[in-house]
Amino acid sequence: MIKYPMKNNSDLKKINDFFNAEVHLGHKKNRVHPKAKKFIYKMENGVSIIDLTITLDQINKSKEFLKRSLKEGKSVLVIATKKIASQIITNFCKTNDISYITSKWPPGLLTNFNTLIKNIEKLKKLKESKEYGEWEKIPKHERVFKNKSINKLEKFYGGITKIDKKPDILIIFDTKKENNAVDEAKKMNVTVIAVIDTNCNPEEVNYPIVANDDSPKAIECIINELFSEIKK
């Protein structure tokens, strides 16, 4: 049953917290990816039950990598555009000053970063000019147009206005949903930590975390645990 033996009571508590947050609930048997089978403890009523001892081990490895990378000055970008995760990740990243994308992956963000950064700079300049009262000097119809431009750019780039270089690490929720981000990361040798369910291939990323990615409670539990020591 237990592939990774518990080391202390803290591990047991985390496993219990994961269980209460439904982290263990995977997909139905007919949707399980062949390469995800080794992370499944058992099938129950046709549903795959994830081995939470493995999930904990994967989170710990990802956490150590994150801590080490951030100490080295590397940058992190969190991606979660599926509806069930987007607001949770937006709130978490805003609170903890972490760059994020929760609306839509901008194609070419990694493979064509120098072009995409121009849109980010445009958004920053528009917001700054509004904040400093420069819009008071222009006609109303121009202010309306600029506001529309801000709203459009904010939707796609609002969470990444603080990045000035290609991110070193992506943290992705659901690689099936974010397949474009995964593909670009592979091409550009960007490290990927990913929370993936049993319907995905865990070998597509550097640091897989096999867990339920369809539950708000599970998503919130995992993102908090992943950054728990980093936030201290």
ABEGO torsion letter per residue (X at the ends): XBABBBABAAAAAAAAAAAAAGAABBBBAAABBAAAAAABABBBGGBBBBBAAAAAAAAAAAAAAAAAAAAAGBBBBBBBABAAAAAAAAAAAAAAGBBBBAABBBBGAAAAAAAAAAAAAAAAAAAAAAAAGAAAABBAAAAAAAAAAAAAAAAAAAAAAABABBBABBBBBGAAAAAAAAAAAAAAGBBBBBBBBAABBAAABABBBBBBAABAAAAAAAAAAAAAAAAX
